[in-house]
Every structure is written in C-alpha cells, then in structure tokens.
Amino acid sequence: MSKLAINGGTPVRKDPLPVYRTIGEEEKRAVMEVMDSGNLSEFLGTWSPKFFGGPKVQAFEAAWAKHFGVKHTVSVNSNTSGLNAAVGAAGVGPGDEVIVSPYSMSASAACAIVNNAVPVFADIDEETFNISAKTIAPLITARTKAIVVVDIFGHPADFVPIMELAKKHNLIVIEDAAQAPGATYQNRFAGTLAHIGVFSLNYHKTIHTGEGGVVVTNDAALAERIQLIRNHAEVVVQGKGVENIVNMVGQNYRMTEIEAAIGIEQLKKLPALMAKRQKNAEYLTKHLKDIPGLISPSVREDSTHGFYVYPMRYIRKENAPMRQALAAAIRAEGIPVGEGYVEPIYLQPLYQRRIALGDKGAPFTKPYYDGEVKYDRGICPVTERMHFEEVLIGDYCHANLEEKDMDDICAAYKKVFSQLETLKA
Ligand SMILES: *Cc1c(COP(=O)(O)O)cnc(C)c1O
C-alpha cells in the first residue's frame, strides 16, 4: 500500500467532501408565499385564537403530528427552548433533581438549570452512547422529578426499561430527539417514546428551518403547559382558566410563519433524507467492520439509527498511536474526522464552580436544594473514556454523499489502519 499522506505520501482524496444541503425550490416557494401574505407571525400573547399562532405554524404542527403519529405538537424556536418548556411543563423547580446525559449538547442538561433544578449525570452505554435504565436507576432519589434521555448521534435509547423505571418512581421522561428525527425503536418514531419529545430544526440537523424546534406529547395537560410557556403564560392563565400555575412564567419561544413554511417542505423530505443516511451508513459499516481496532456503530436489533453522524470507536493496542495521531493521519488523507464529541457536560465551568443563577449558588444550594450532587472528573467513566480516548466522529452519512465519497472514506481508514506502526505514538 502507498505511503501515508502524513508521512509524505499522496492523499486518498484531494477535493473536500460535499456539504449537506437540503434547501431547494420547494422551500423558496413556500417562503415567498408567506412574504406575499405580509404576515410573518400571527402569535398573540393573550388568550385569543391567535394564542396558537398563524396558519403556517398550525399547518406545520398538524403535519408533524400526523407524520409522527402523536396527538399534540408544539412548534418552538429551538430545541433548547423546547427542552426548557418541557422541563417546566413537568413541574420541575427549586430543590428538584433531573437525571440527564453528560454526552450531549449542553442544552440537554441546562434545561434543568434554567428551571432552577439540579442536573444529575448518568453514565452512557458504550455500544449506543446513550444513558440507560441501568445507569439511571442508582441515581434516583426522593428529589428526582424528571429524566432527559438523548438519542445521541441518532440512535434511540432503550426506552422500554427507562419508562418502566420512571413509572415506578413517578417521573416524567423527556426525550431529546434533536439528532434522531426519523429513527425508530420497536416500530415507533424516536421523539415519541417518552412523555414529551423534543426535536431540533437548527441548520446542522437532518432537516432544518435555520433555527427551530418541535415538542410532541400525547398528554393534553402537558401540551397545554408547553403552549403556555412558549407564549407568555403568566398573562394567559387567567383568561384561559388555568388552575395549575406552577412554572407558568412564560417565555417567547414562538416560531415564525417563515420557518413553519420551510418546516412543512423539509418534513416531506425527511423519509428520503433518512433512507439515504441509512444506506450510506450501511455501506460504510460493510467496508469498515473488519478493520482491527476500529468499531463501527452498532444498531440495536429493535431500532433503526438516524445516523446524524457516523460514530466509531478506536480500540488502541499497547504501543499503538494515540487517537490524536490517528485522526491527524486520516485528515491528512483528505477525510475530516472529529475526536470525541463534546466534553462531558459536567466539566463545564457552570458545574465545576456551581455558578449558574445569580451569585448565591442557585440552584445547587439550600434552602431549596439539600442534596449533594457530584460533578468530579470520574463520575461517568464510560463517557470520559469515549470522549477522551475512543470515539471518532465522521459526518459521513448525509444525503449529499455518494458511493464514490464512501469509497474514499473507507480507503482512507483502511490505508491508515494498515500502517499504524508508522505513526508516532
Ligand atoms: C442540536 C441539539 C440541541 C439543541 O438544538 P437547538 O435547536 O440548536 O437549540 C439539543 N440537544 C441535542 C442532542 C442536539 O443535537
């Protein structure tokens, strides 16, 4: 085999991989229709017909509910807003704990903080990178009120045991399906597997509206509370005759008509975009699975993976190069690759210094919170091993990538792994 590019050889690929692009004529037309109408948003923060937004927002929500087979859909301006509203709707507040994943985007844990509650981090499973009933159970205390479970990288978490556990302890489960729209678990869509599901429509995600999000639930009372938090709850509760005003401190999490119109078109494209991702991932796994030291992503038998990214694990032999040197060699072959994902959330300054809301230690201090949460390095050893040592992430599955791109990716990995001994340790 030819010399590695990092050692002075010729790279496998010269041109950058194609970028992901899903916005086309359909979205353009939909936006222009809204522009011509002159109404870019029709929300009113009072109890009136306009409390639920304009025609595009309502049509988008109806289409989303139909596609995912859920009773209630509430569009929002981001997944972050959706998570904040979901945790608030669950009645979480000062003194409460919310069990979350440390291996996710920061908002999956910050949604507890925003509601003045304390995130408690459960470790992940090394096969799927998701938290599980096994890692959640030992963390449940009398203070636990909710669990935020992330379908990380697009693989649904194992929800049946999680929901059983939650039922036993009377906990609300929120599914962060930002990376998993279209993935399935036991023939049900990711995002519909818990009491509340939250999707992201930011521009990195499988389908997007620039910025945006969607919250789904089959529970009418939770849906109402999420709608209220989205839209100035405190001035609406009286007119609407809402009894339970816990956390009915409203935000403005409303989506505009433009984003909703784009969302309607993007949703139509989701099945094809997902099928292409799954096809690309299957091709990669077929060609990468026999490389010693590289573990391609596993898909649980009862699930389909959304392949937001293609997560691999590098199992390093003694004296073999560290992941950093390996990744540098792959990049030198013209194939981008990420090392780890995001730093375990509890290592952020917010958790290390316990400074979040104001300067008096809320939400981590008495009189409301009397627990003793730990955020030390080492609390989630699998997460830390995945992030700091093993995980390699490639944006290798999206729908603008073709088989010839897959072939270059596979060739680069095969080439580098066949000459590991030539890399510095
Ligand atoms: C993208 C993402 C979010 C945040 O989504 P926004 O719409 O940008 O707020 C939250 N959780 C996960 C797992 C994500 O991937």
PDBQT file of the ligand as one rigid body, heavy atoms in Angstrom, charges set to zero:
ROOT
HETATM    1  C1  LIG A 501     -28.736  20.381  18.366  1.00  0.00    +0.000 C 
HETATM    2  C2  LIG A 501     -29.046  19.799  19.664  1.00  0.00    +0.000 A 
HETATM    3  C3  LIG A 501     -29.706  20.504  20.666  1.00  0.00    +0.000 A 
HETATM    4  C4  LIG A 501     -30.021  21.977  20.558  1.00  0.00    +0.000 C 
HETATM    5  O1  LIG A 501     -30.827  22.273  19.476  1.00  0.00    +0.000 OA
HETATM    6  P1  LIG A 501     -31.150  23.808  19.101  1.00  0.00    +0.000 P 
HETATM    7  O2  LIG A 501     -32.321  23.679  18.184  1.00  0.00    +0.000 OA
HETATM    8  O3  LIG A 501     -29.949  24.360  18.432  1.00  0.00    +0.000 OA
HETATM    9  O4  LIG A 501     -31.498  24.515  20.345  1.00  0.00    +0.000 OA
HETATM   10  C5  LIG A 501     -30.030  19.849  21.835  1.00  0.00    +0.000 A 
HETATM   11  N1  LIG A 501     -29.735  18.561  22.019  1.00  0.00    +0.000 NA
HETATM   12  C6  LIG A 501     -29.088  17.845  21.091  1.00  0.00    +0.000 A 
HETATM   13  C7  LIG A 501     -28.787  16.411  21.355  1.00  0.00    +0.000 C 
HETATM   14  C8  LIG A 501     -28.705  18.441  19.892  1.00  0.00    +0.000 A 
HETATM   15  O5  LIG A 501     -28.037  17.740  18.976  1.00  0.00    +0.000 OA
ENDROOT
TORSDOF 0
